[in-house]
Amino acid sequence: MNEALAGGGSSGKPVPGSRRAFEPDWLARLGWLAAILYVVYAASLLDFTWARFVTGLEQAARFFDRMFPPDFSRWEAVLKGLKESLEIAVLASVGGILLSLPIGFLAARNLMPAWVNWPARAVIALCRTFHPVIVAIIFVKAVGFGALAGILALVIASVGFIAKLFAEAIEEISLKQVEAVRATGASFMNVIAFGVLPQVAARFIGFSTYQFDSNVRNSTMVGIVGAGGIGAPLFVAFQRFDYDVVCAILIAIVAVVFLCEILSNQVKRVFGEAVQDGREPRRG
Amino acid sequence: MDGSRGVAENLTPGTAVRRESHASGQPGSAVRREWQRFTAGERLARFAVYFFVVAAFVLSLGTVEVIPEFLWDAPAQVQDLLVRMWPPDYAHYPASVHAALVETLHMATLGTVIAVLLAVPLGLLAASNVMPSRTVNTVAKLALVTSRSVNSLVWALLFIAVFGPGALAGTLAIAFRSIGFVGKLLGEALEEAHRGPVEALKASGAPWPSLLVFGYWPQVKPAFWALVLLRWDINVRESAVLGLVGAGGIGVALNTAMNLFQWDRVAVVLLAIFAVVIVAEVVVTWVRGRIL
């Protein structure tokens, strides 16, 4: 009895079937070693030397010295850029959300046959592949410089994110409610409206507000490639070494991003009670 | 009130509020009940949200500067773009794209590693059950928020100003942008960990490194690897862009080709990015299947 509890027994060698807590995993240790070797190798490619670090520190000191105090004298231009960024974010979010609804439904494997959901999933994957700024480059060529290119680029990004997660949310729903609605003789659209949508609406709102935040962040950046918004003045200020202006623009961007985050948290709270209901079916 | 809510919850998603209008003095009179899903306050809040969304949309649509001529022109421009891109200049790939692509992957991977190394302590400090001091929690969370609210392109610009253009700036930009992401999610995973194993270890007199390694680590391990993989996947996409501002990687090749209007080379670069992103996604899915 006692020996059984002791597990290993009195001899040094563990008897087969005995267990050691936290047994060393040699394969994992080998993996860690490989990871460390890789990091050393990759870091050596960066050409990072002590001298460079020291000059870097000096540069950083000069850089921060020039950044403060922030120069808000061109606040009108900053405000105009921010306004355009926000417009881009709002329009892109609305467009992206409206497009994501049908695409998400089409991509849900439990509602749609394979020949419908594969193309829809391919569209979503394509939308997700490229960073919004790269998509913006293409759209700048297609529709010219300005806000429209930014809007279209962020619509693509929104579809890639919302439709993907929306389709996954639909795939997780409880089919009991769908069946119940279908049993009443409801049409397909009614099944969607009363059987599926109530189960995923809260999560859809969650994804949408998250993507809105993300669109606000990205709308301040697409200007770097000429797609409108505050990004262009920011990049120009950087290239002219007007670091005090850069600092002012950055402060303004962070403030706007924070405000939008507070706003979308508020929206989530308004629909907050529904969030728990959205999770209800999966618990049961 | 409570009873009616309980019954109603089984019937409809959301809470129900019963409005009763029956004459109090007359027993047996017809009781008319009106069931409503939301209270007046909830309905008002929802209406405010809808109103705000519509107002923001209409305002933006009205004031945004879009030049319609450019829009009508778009199909012709896209056609022109595709014609210029086709056929892609594949000979350009071994010449200068391949090295940049490898550099991009190194930037993404090394950036993720640095981010994890810095994010783990911050995540530990931000988790209220690991670090009981509220002040330290708040400071750590503030650091994580700062890291997240600065876009990786801006981080890249900052590091270029410090270290000059090149992959070093890009790697650090990736790392500093990722700290907030990894640290926040790791902190949340730690806060969700069960206290049982930790308390058992504490009762046996384990020192705090053992608490972390044997108490928390096994619990957050799956979440940790999942979020590291997710961040690496995101970083592969992001590191492709950083070159546009001069922070190394394949974005530099993209920028050069675009500035010279060599659209057939742009096409090759885009194809390369596309391939790498798909490969990264396949790798992440495979590793996730193996590890988790």
Boltz contact constraints between the chains, C-beta under 6 A:
constraints:
  - contact:
      token1: [A, 39]
      token2: [B, 113]
      max_distance: 6.0
  - contact:
      token1: [A, 42]
      token2: [B, 106]
      max_distance: 6.0
  - contact:
      token1: [A, 42]
      token2: [B, 110]
      max_distance: 6.0
  - contact:
      token1: [A, 46]
      token2: [B, 167]
      max_distance: 6.0
  - contact:
      token1: [A, 46]
      token2: [B, 168]
      max_distance: 6.0
  - contact:
      token1: [A, 48]
      token2: [B, 168]
      max_distance: 6.0
  - contact:
      token1: [A, 56]
      token2: [B, 162]
      max_distance: 6.0
  - contact:
      token1: [A, 56]
      token2: [B, 163]
      max_distance: 6.0
  - contact:
      token1: [A, 59]
      token2: [B, 162]
      max_distance: 6.0
  - contact:
      token1: [A, 60]
      token2: [B, 162]
      max_distance: 6.0
  - contact:
      token1: [A, 63]
      token2: [B, 161]
      max_distance: 6.0
  - contact:
      token1: [A, 87]
      token2: [B, 60]
      max_distance: 6.0
  - contact:
      token1: [A, 87]
      token2: [B, 64]
      max_distance: 6.0
  - contact:
      token1: [A, 90]
      token2: [B, 56]
      max_distance: 6.0
  - contact:
      token1: [A, 90]
      token2: [B, 60]
      max_distance: 6.0
  - contact:
      token1: [A, 91]
      token2: [B, 60]
      max_distance: 6.0
  - contact:
      token1: [A, 94]
      token2: [B, 57]
      max_distance: 6.0
  - contact:
      token1: [A, 129]
      token2: [B, 274]
      max_distance: 6.0
  - contact:
      token1: [A, 129]
      token2: [B, 277]
      max_distance: 6.0
  - contact:
      token1: [A, 131]
      token2: [B, 237]
      max_distance: 6.0
  - contact:
      token1: [A, 131]
      token2: [B, 241]
      max_distance: 6.0
  - contact:
      token1: [A, 133]
      token2: [B, 241]
      max_distance: 6.0
  - contact:
      token1: [A, 141]
      token2: [B, 81]
      max_distance: 6.0
  - contact:
      token1: [A, 142]
      token2: [B, 74]
      max_distance: 6.0
  - contact:
      token1: [A, 142]
      token2: [B, 77]
      max_distance: 6.0
  - contact:
      token1: [A, 142]
      token2: [B, 78]
      max_distance: 6.0
  - contact:
      token1: [A, 143]
      token2: [B, 70]
      max_distance: 6.0
  - contact:
      token1: [A, 143]
      token2: [B, 71]
      max_distance: 6.0
  - contact:
      token1: [A, 143]
      token2: [B, 74]
      max_distance: 6.0
  - contact:
      token1: [A, 144]
      token2: [B, 70]
      max_distance: 6.0
  - contact:
      token1: [A, 147]
      token2: [B, 64]
      max_distance: 6.0
  - contact:
      token1: [A, 147]
      token2: [B, 65]
      max_distance: 6.0
  - contact:
      token1: [A, 148]
      token2: [B, 66]
      max_distance: 6.0
  - contact:
      token1: [A, 198]
      token2: [B, 13]
      max_distance: 6.0
  - contact:
      token1: [A, 217]
      token2: [B, 151]
      max_distance: 6.0
  - contact:
      token1: [A, 221]
      token2: [B, 151]
      max_distance: 6.0
  - contact:
      token1: [A, 221]
      token2: [B, 153]
      max_distance: 6.0
  - contact:
      token1: [A, 238]
      token2: [B, 157]
      max_distance: 6.0
  - contact:
      token1: [A, 254]
      token2: [B, 149]
      max_distance: 6.0
  - contact:
      token1: [A, 257]
      token2: [B, 149]
      max_distance: 6.0
  - contact:
      token1: [A, 267]
      token2: [B, 49]
      max_distance: 6.0
  - contact:
      token1: [A, 270]
      token2: [B, 45]
      max_distance: 6.0
  - contact:
      token1: [A, 270]
      token2: [B, 46]
      max_distance: 6.0
  - contact:
      token1: [A, 270]
      token2: [B, 49]
      max_distance: 6.0
  - contact:
      token1: [A, 274]
      token2: [B, 14]
      max_distance: 6.0
  - contact:
      token1: [A, 277]
      token2: [B, 13]
      max_distance: 6.0
  - contact:
      token1: [A, 277]
      token2: [B, 14]
      max_distance: 6.0
